[in-house]
Amino acid sequence: MAERQEYHIQIEGWIGEPWRHWFEDTLVRSERARDGTPVTTLHGRFDQAALRGVLCKVWDLNLTVLSVTRVEG
């Protein structure tokens, strides 16, 4: 099995309370970017299969991915 890595996934817009259960093992933080745009960041540790699953859930919610960053260390 592949090793789990920490990722931060930034999404345009808010993920409201009714949808947060889709990301059960992920910390979900919503805030405004410097330009005022709403941004939600998902923080979690995933292997490649789990990362794909999270990205598929984002797709299913019709949200726009701004970035996917693997956190080193």
C-alpha positions as CSV (number, residue, x, y, z in Angstrom):
1,M,0.0,0.0,0.0
2,A,1.2,3.5,-0.8
3,E,2.4,5.8,1.9
4,R,0.1,8.5,3.1
5,Q,1.2,12.1,2.6
6,E,-0.2,15.3,3.9
7,Y,-2.0,17.4,1.3
8,H,-3.7,20.8,1.2
9,I,-6.4,21.1,-1.4
10,Q,-7.7,24.6,-2.1
11,I,-11.2,25.0,-3.6
12,E,-13.0,28.1,-4.8
13,G,-16.0,28.9,-2.7
14,W,-17.4,27.6,0.5
15,I,-18.2,24.1,1.6
16,G,-21.1,24.5,3.9
17,E,-22.0,22.4,6.9
18,P,-24.4,20.1,5.0
19,W,-21.5,18.9,2.7
20,R,-18.7,18.7,5.2
21,H,-19.6,15.1,6.1
22,W,-18.3,14.1,2.6
23,F,-14.8,14.8,3.9
24,E,-15.1,13.0,7.2
25,D,-11.3,12.5,7.9
26,T,-10.3,15.9,6.5
27,L,-10.0,19.2,8.3
28,V,-12.1,21.7,6.3
29,R,-11.3,25.4,6.7
30,S,-13.2,28.2,4.9
31,E,-11.8,31.8,4.6
32,R,-11.5,34.7,2.2
33,A,-8.5,35.1,0.0
34,R,-6.7,38.5,-0.1
35,D,-9.0,39.6,-3.0
36,G,-12.1,38.7,-1.0
37,T,-12.8,35.4,-2.9
38,P,-14.2,32.7,-0.7
39,V,-11.7,29.7,-0.5
40,T,-12.0,26.4,1.3
41,T,-8.9,24.4,2.1
42,L,-9.1,20.7,2.8
43,H,-6.2,19.4,5.0
44,G,-5.6,15.7,5.3
45,R,-3.2,12.7,5.0
46,F,-4.0,10.5,2.0
47,D,-2.5,7.8,0.0
48,Q,-2.9,8.2,-3.8
49,A,-6.2,6.3,-3.9
50,A,-7.7,8.3,-1.0
51,L,-6.5,11.6,-2.7
52,R,-8.3,10.6,-5.9
53,G,-11.4,9.9,-3.9
54,V,-11.3,13.3,-2.3
55,L,-10.8,15.0,-5.7
56,C,-13.7,12.9,-7.1
57,K,-16.0,14.2,-4.2
58,V,-14.9,17.8,-5.1
59,W,-15.8,17.0,-8.7
60,D,-19.2,15.6,-7.7
61,L,-20.0,18.8,-5.8
62,N,-19.1,20.8,-9.0
63,L,-16.4,22.8,-7.1
64,T,-13.3,24.3,-8.7
65,V,-9.9,23.1,-7.5
66,L,-7.5,26.0,-7.2
67,S,-4.5,24.0,-6.0
68,V,-3.3,20.6,-4.6
69,T,-0.2,20.8,-2.6
70,R,1.8,18.0,-1.0
71,V,3.2,19.2,2.3
72,E,6.8,17.9,2.8
73,G,8.1,17.0,6.1
